[in-house]
Amino acid sequence: MRAIAVERGDSQPRLIEKPRPEPGPGEALVRTLRVGIDGTDFEVIDGNHGGFPADSDHQVLGHEAVGVVEASNDTDLEEGQLVVPTVRRPPNTANEFFRRGEPDMAPPDQCLERGIDGAHGYMADYFTSPEAFLVPVPAAFEATGILIEPMSNTEKALEHASASRSAFDWQRDAALVLGNGPLGLLTLARLQSEFDRTYCLGRRDRPDPTIDLIERLGATYVDSRETPVTDVPTAYEPMDLVYEATGYAKHAFDTIDALEQNGVGVLLGLPGDDAFDVEGGRLHRSLVQGNKALVGSVNSHVTHFETACETLSALPDWFGDALVTDVFEPAAVDDAFSRSPDRIKTVIEFGSR
């Protein structure tokens, strides 16, 4: 079968041939339809995040996938059913996080992540998975099911942010998303129904498709070169929620200044080992006296995938087509992984139902 992988010592994904996997007990064989490309894939390719499967000279990429059950084996799934796989798997046998159905809460050394860290991904004609890690989705998601995994990360992050404000009557009117990549734009669309005013921060010049999409959603584009995060309260207004999706370490601390009284910032980006000075005492006081919170969030699990499916179903009909700007067949791997400012979301299409 065809697969897109990066080999040890290489920094360019290649189209390779691999044997079709055989499902084990409790596993289904899934025929891949589409796989999304995101920033994590580039971090894996560049060797800045994740790791190769043990005893493998390559890593099959891809963690945002939608496929159809080809062989249900001994599972309760139906052949022909559309499914989206989750990302995390137990390293050997299930540990406490997997046993209690919370793999997204496991530390990095107690889980594998398909297509990212220690396990092959979904960017291949077929993959196998235990039934517990396959989420059935409606047939309408054949083209846009690749958006469910990233949106599930947002669902978890917002769930945890809201939980941190659950002890009082949290008044929320304004939200700021840091980052106008695919995850930031998905989140911005998600927030439209909960906040009166939304903003999205980026570093793009007009004309730009992400700015067009931000404004089509009814949000305000904030150019960080003109208005840094710390200046947002003065230039616009203090924020009840800040969602960080840039991976720029300084934004974690800048978020404190951007928050309104009782506000919460949720951090999803994974920065490098950046070092810089911060006004620790002032920021500490702001957190305490402002009843503010910062929450970190990574990954998601089945319930978040199910909620993401509902959220995406409620978004405007035009949104998915506007977000997914480029679709490539596997043979066009070089073009698919080229970095272009004219793209928003790129997808590899292996087949159709």
C-alpha positions, 0 to 999 in steps of 0.5 A: 500500500501507499504511505507517506513517511519520513525516514531517520536522518531525512527531513523530507517526507516520501511516498513509500510502499508498505504491506497492508496491515492485518487487524489483530483481535479487537481491531478493525481495518480502516481504509483511509479517505483523507488525512490533514496536514498541520503544524505538528507534522512539520515539527515531526519532520524537522525532528523538533517533536515526537519520535520514531516507532521503536525498531523502525527506520521511518515514521508514517505521518498523519494524525488527523484522519477520516476513513471507512471500515474495510473489515470489521473483524471481531468488533461491533463496527459495521463495514462501510461505516465512516470513522475518525481515529483518536491519536493516543495509544498505550505504550505496551499494556494499558496504564491507569490513564487508559484504564479510566478512559483518560489517555489525554491526561497521561504524561508523554512517557505513558502514551504513544501518539500515532503519527507523532511519537512512537507509533505510525500514523494514518497517512497510508491507504490502510490502518488498523485500530482497536475499536475503542479508539475509532469514533463513528461519524455521520456520512456527511464528514467524508470530506471534512472529517479531518477537522474533527481531531483538531476541533476535539483539542479545542473542545477539551481546552475550552472544557478545562478553561470553563471548569476553572471558572465554574466556582462563580458566575463567569461573565464572558463577552470577549475572546481572543485567539492567538494564531491564525493557522487552521487550529486558531481559525477552527477555534475562532469559528467555535467561539462565535456562538459563545462570545459577543465579540471575538478577535484573532491575532496573526502576522499576515499582510492583506490580502490574505485568505486567513484574514478574509476568513476571520472577517467573514466569521464576524471577528476582528483581525489583530496584527501583532506587528502593530498591536502586541498581545500586551496592548490588546486591552488598550487597543481593543478591550480586555479579554475574558478568554485568551486561546493560545495556538502559536507555540510562541513561549512569550505569549503565555505570559503576555496572555496574563496582561490581555485578560479581563478580571476573572479571565482565563487563558488556555495554552495549547502551543508547544514552544522550544526552549526559549529563554527570556526575562519576565516581570514575574512579580507583577504578573504574579500579582495580576493573576492573584488580584485579578482572579485570573487563570492559565490552563494548559491543555494537550490532546483529547479523547472520544467524548471530545471527538463526539462534541467536535462532530456536533460543533462542526455540524453547527458551523456555517456550510461554507466554513469547511470549504473555506478552511480546506484550501488544498487537496493533493493525491499521495503522489504529490507529496512534495507539493502537499508539504511545501509551505505557502502563505496562500494555503490554510489547510492542506489535505492528502486524499487517498480515496473516496467511499 
